Amino acid sequence: MTPIDIIGVALYSDDQAEIIRAIEEALERDNPAFIAAAARSIGHLARRFDVSDDRLTSDLHSRASSEFSDDDHVQGAVFDMEDDLQHLKPVSV
């Protein structure tokens, strides 16, 4: 899957497990576009289903802060994700 495919799954799939698998796949990659896609997809999951996955969010924060702290694209995506999570206050799963 490409980063756009991952975001597409998060936007259009009705299967939360499929979305979580796509996010997990993105987080395994060493490419900032995939990490940014994971962040945006976590935000989409929160907006669409009113849920958040604390493990995925923690893994994302760890990767973004340690490996991609100087990448503006990744940091912007994390900022968007955090805004979604704080604004919507989804239920943790």
MDAnalysis code that builds the backbone (N, CA, C; Angstrom):
import MDAnalysis as mda
import numpy as np

u = mda.Universe.empty(279, n_residues=93, atom_resindex=np.repeat(np.arange(93), 3), trajectory=True)
u.add_TopologyAttr("name", ["N", "CA", "C"] * 93)
u.add_TopologyAttr("resid", np.arange(1, 94))
u.add_TopologyAttr("resname", ["MET", "THR", "PRO", "ILE", "ASP", "ILE", "ILE", "GLY", "VAL", "ALA", "LEU", "TYR", "SER", "ASP", "ASP", "GLN", "ALA", "GLU", "ILE", "ILE", "ARG", "ALA", "ILE", "GLU", "GLU", "ALA", "LEU", "GLU", "ARG", "ASP", "ASN", "PRO", "ALA", "PHE", "ILE", "ALA", "ALA", "ALA", "ALA", "ARG", "SER", "ILE", "GLY", "HIS", "LEU", "ALA", "ARG", "ARG", "PHE", "ASP", "VAL", "SER", "ASP", "ASP", "ARG", "LEU", "THR", "SER", "ASP", "LEU", "HIS", "SER", "ARG", "ALA", "SER", "SER", "GLU", "PHE", "SER", "ASP", "ASP", "ASP", "HIS", "VAL", "GLN", "GLY", "ALA", "VAL", "PHE", "ASP", "MET", "GLU", "ASP", "ASP", "LEU", "GLN", "HIS", "LEU", "LYS", "PRO", "VAL", "SER", "VAL"])
u.atoms.positions = np.array([
    [0.831, -1.192, 0.000],
    [0.000, 0.000, 0.000],
    [0.871, 1.250, 0.000],
    [0.394, 2.262, -0.647],
    [1.060, 3.557, -0.631],
    [0.483, 4.388, 0.510],
    [1.126, 5.521, 0.855],
    [0.546, 6.383, 1.887],
    [-0.875, 6.842, 1.550],
    [-1.133, 7.123, 0.287],
    [-2.481, 7.553, -0.110],
    [-3.478, 6.413, 0.051],
    [-3.052, 5.175, -0.253],
    [-3.929, 4.017, -0.040],
    [-4.304, 3.883, 1.432],
    [-3.326, 4.086, 2.308],
    [-3.563, 3.965, 3.747],
    [-4.578, 5.008, 4.206],
    [-4.408, 6.227, 3.759],
    [-5.371, 7.281, 4.107],
    [-6.741, 6.955, 3.513],
    [-6.766, 6.418, 2.302],
    [-8.034, 6.026, 1.681],
    [-8.776, 4.979, 2.495],
    [-8.047, 3.991, 3.006],
    [-8.666, 2.980, 3.863],
    [-9.268, 3.663, 5.091],
    [-8.518, 4.567, 5.703],
    [-9.002, 5.247, 6.911],
    [-10.229, 6.114, 6.624],
    [-10.298, 6.657, 5.421],
    [-11.425, 7.520, 5.072],
    [-12.664, 6.752, 4.634],
    [-12.482, 5.607, 3.976],
    [-13.618, 4.976, 3.306],
    [-13.992, 3.581, 3.792],
    [-13.114, 2.897, 4.507],
    [-13.457, 1.562, 4.985],
    [-14.402, 1.661, 6.187],
    [-15.342, 0.748, 6.241],
    [-16.234, 0.671, 7.397],
    [-15.744, -0.346, 8.411],
    [-14.586, -0.927, 8.149],
    [-14.016, -1.973, 8.999],
    [-12.875, -1.383, 9.832],
    [-13.137, -1.157, 11.122],
    [-12.114, -0.566, 11.982],
    [-10.859, -1.420, 12.043],
    [-11.006, -2.734, 12.028],
    [-9.839, -3.629, 12.075],
    [-8.976, -3.443, 10.834],
    [-9.593, -3.235, 9.683],
    [-8.841, -2.995, 8.447],
    [-8.056, -1.677, 8.545],
    [-8.690, -0.671, 9.116],
    [-8.020, 0.621, 9.280],
    [-6.831, 0.480, 10.221],
    [-7.025, -0.215, 11.318],
    [-5.935, -0.407, 12.279],
    [-4.787, -1.174, 11.637],
    [-5.092, -2.195, 10.839],
    [-4.024, -2.935, 10.140],
    [-3.261, -2.019, 9.178],
    [-3.970, -1.141, 8.487],
    [-3.309, -0.211, 7.564],
    [-2.393, 0.745, 8.335],
    [-2.843, 1.219, 9.482],
    [-2.014, 2.107, 10.307],
    [-0.787, 1.360, 10.807],
    [-0.981, 0.136, 11.257],
    [0.158, -0.671, 11.719],
    [1.179, -0.866, 10.601],
    [0.685, -1.140, 9.401],
    [1.584, -1.305, 8.257],
    [2.376, -0.018, 8.000],
    [1.702, 1.113, 8.073],
    [2.377, 2.395, 7.852],
    [3.457, 2.640, 8.899],
    [3.156, 2.287, 10.144],
    [4.114, 2.524, 11.232],
    [5.352, 1.636, 11.135],
    [5.276, 0.560, 10.375],
    [6.426, -0.323, 10.194],
    [7.426, 0.221, 9.175],
    [7.022, 1.208, 8.427],
    [7.862, 1.739, 7.350],
    [8.798, 2.821, 7.884],
    [9.947, 2.948, 7.237],
    [10.931, 3.968, 7.614],
    [10.896, 5.139, 6.637],
    [9.713, 5.559, 6.308],
    [9.514, 6.605, 5.321],
    [8.573, 7.642, 5.933],
    [8.956, 8.909, 5.913],
    [8.122, 9.931, 6.552],
    [6.715, 10.031, 5.974],
    [6.539, 9.744, 4.695],
    [5.195, 9.814, 4.110],
    [4.269, 8.777, 4.748],
    [4.804, 7.615, 5.080],
    [4.002, 6.580, 5.727],
    [3.683, 6.950, 7.177],
    [4.645, 7.550, 7.865],
    [4.411, 7.946, 9.250],
    [3.357, 9.051, 9.299],
    [3.442, 9.991, 8.376],
    [2.432, 11.051, 8.291],
    [1.059, 10.458, 7.960],
    [1.012, 9.479, 7.054],
    [-0.250, 8.823, 6.706],
    [-0.839, 8.118, 7.923],
    [0.017, 7.495, 8.729],
    [-0.460, 6.835, 9.953],
    [-1.086, 7.865, 10.892],
    [-0.438, 9.006, 11.053],
    [-0.973, 10.049, 11.940],
    [-2.327, 10.539, 11.439],
    [-2.419, 10.824, 10.174],
    [-3.692, 11.300, 9.617],
    [-4.782, 10.230, 9.739],
    [-4.392, 8.981, 9.562],
    [-5.354, 7.885, 9.645],
    [-5.854, 7.671, 11.070],
    [-5.006, 7.877, 12.060],
    [-5.447, 7.809, 13.450],
    [-6.495, 8.894, 13.702],
    [-6.267, 10.077, 13.152],
    [-7.253, 11.159, 13.266],
    [-8.558, 10.819, 12.566],
    [-8.472, 10.199, 11.381],
    [-9.686, 9.803, 10.660],
    [-10.456, 8.748, 11.455],
    [-9.745, 7.805, 12.054],
    [-10.374, 6.774, 12.874],
    [-11.153, 7.423, 14.024],
    [-10.558, 8.413, 14.649],
    [-11.222, 9.122, 15.748],
    [-12.462, 9.865, 15.257],
    [-12.329, 10.545, 14.134],
    [-13.456, 11.326, 13.608],
    [-14.605, 10.443, 13.145],
    [-14.276, 9.368, 12.459],
    [-15.318, 8.532, 11.855],
    [-16.005, 7.605, 12.845],
    [-15.235, 7.080, 13.809],
    [-15.785, 6.045, 14.683],
    [-15.793, 6.426, 16.158],
    [-15.288, 7.618, 16.477],
    [-15.237, 8.089, 17.859],
    [-14.438, 7.144, 18.757],
    [-13.347, 6.602, 18.212],
    [-12.456, 5.738, 18.977],
    [-11.007, 6.140, 18.701],
    [-10.161, 5.806, 19.668],
    [-8.725, 5.956, 19.455],
    [-8.048, 4.694, 19.969],
    [-6.894, 4.413, 19.424],
    [-6.122, 3.246, 19.840],
    [-4.859, 3.771, 20.519],
    [-4.817, 3.657, 21.837],
    [-3.703, 4.223, 22.596],
    [-2.357, 3.629, 22.186],
    [-2.334, 2.341, 21.848],
    [-1.081, 1.702, 21.441],
    [-0.572, 2.313, 20.139],
    [-1.462, 2.466, 19.166],
    [-1.048, 3.058, 17.888],
    [-0.594, 4.503, 18.072],
    [-1.346, 5.252, 18.881],
    [-0.992, 6.651, 19.125],
    [0.368, 6.747, 19.809],
    [0.616, 5.887, 20.768],
    [1.907, 5.868, 21.460],
    [3.038, 5.500, 20.510],
    [2.813, 4.465, 19.688],
    [3.831, 4.059, 18.710],
    [4.122, 5.195, 17.728],
    [3.068, 5.864, 17.295],
    [3.232, 6.986, 16.358],
    [4.049, 8.097, 17.005],
    [3.697, 8.477, 18.222],
    [4.442, 9.532, 18.914],
    [5.912, 9.155, 19.072],
    [6.166, 7.921, 19.410],
    [7.545, 7.457, 19.585],
    [8.339, 7.591, 18.293],
    [7.776, 7.104, 17.191],
    [8.476, 7.182, 15.902],
    [8.632, 8.642, 15.456],
    [7.571, 9.419, 15.587],
    [7.612, 10.805, 15.105],
    [8.614, 11.637, 15.881],
    [8.707, 11.426, 17.184],
    [9.609, 12.252, 17.990],
    [11.058, 11.779, 17.919],
    [11.280, 10.491, 17.747],
    [12.664, 10.003, 17.751],
    [13.294, 9.965, 16.364],
    [12.519, 9.628, 15.356],
    [13.093, 9.425, 14.019],
    [12.740, 10.517, 13.017],
    [11.663, 11.240, 13.266],
    [11.182, 12.208, 12.277],
    [10.911, 13.575, 12.903],
    [11.657, 13.897, 13.953],
    [11.409, 15.150, 14.673],
    [11.702, 16.390, 13.829],
    [12.535, 16.256, 12.814],
    [12.871, 17.402, 11.963],
    [12.060, 17.444, 10.668],
    [11.119, 16.526, 10.513],
    [10.331, 16.458, 9.285],
    [9.031, 17.246, 9.470],
    [8.930, 18.367, 8.787],
    [7.754, 19.233, 8.941],
    [6.461, 18.544, 8.526],
    [6.522, 17.707, 7.494],
    [5.324, 17.000, 7.025],
    [4.805, 16.052, 8.115],
    [5.704, 15.288, 8.715],
    [5.318, 14.371, 9.785],
    [4.798, 15.153, 10.984],
    [5.512, 16.188, 11.379],
    [5.096, 16.950, 12.555],
    [3.754, 17.644, 12.330],
    [3.501, 18.103, 11.116],
    [2.195, 18.692, 10.799],
    [1.074, 17.669, 10.893],
    [1.340, 16.461, 10.409],
    [0.340, 15.389, 10.485],
    [0.066, 15.010, 11.940],
    [1.114, 14.971, 12.753],
    [0.941, 14.670, 14.179],
    [0.111, 15.770, 14.841],
    [0.377, 17.015, 14.496],
    [-0.393, 18.136, 15.035],
    [-1.877, 17.984, 14.671],
    [-2.161, 17.629, 13.404],
    [-3.546, 17.416, 12.976],
    [-4.192, 16.276, 13.758],
    [-3.447, 15.177, 13.934],
    [-3.959, 14.036, 14.672],
    [-4.299, 14.440, 16.103],
    [-3.372, 15.139, 16.740],
    [-3.597, 15.568, 18.124],
    [-4.818, 16.474, 18.226],
    [-5.004, 17.339, 17.260],
    [-6.172, 18.210, 17.266],
    [-7.452, 17.385, 17.175],
    [-7.472, 16.382, 16.291],
    [-8.638, 15.510, 16.190],
    [-8.901, 14.800, 17.519],
    [-7.859, 14.246, 18.110],
    [-8.020, 13.491, 19.351],
    [-8.478, 14.384, 20.511],
    [-7.936, 15.582, 20.596],
    [-8.311, 16.479, 21.687],
    [-9.705, 17.066, 21.480],
    [-10.021, 17.388, 20.251],
    [-11.322, 17.985, 19.956],
    [-12.453, 16.970, 20.122],
    [-12.218, 15.754, 19.645],
    [-13.285, 14.750, 19.629],
    [-13.341, 13.925, 20.916],
    [-12.210, 13.818, 21.608],
    [-12.117, 13.022, 22.832],
    [-12.732, 11.627, 22.640],
    [-12.206, 10.864, 21.678],
    [-12.764, 9.541, 21.394],
    [-12.506, 8.556, 22.533],
    [-13.290, 7.493, 22.526],
    [-13.151, 6.427, 23.515],
    [-11.934, 5.589, 23.152],
    [-11.078, 5.295, 24.138],
    [-9.907, 4.477, 23.904],
    [-10.298, 3.013, 23.793],
    [-9.650, 2.338, 22.833],
    [-9.873, 0.892, 22.676],
    [-8.613, 0.130, 22.953],
])
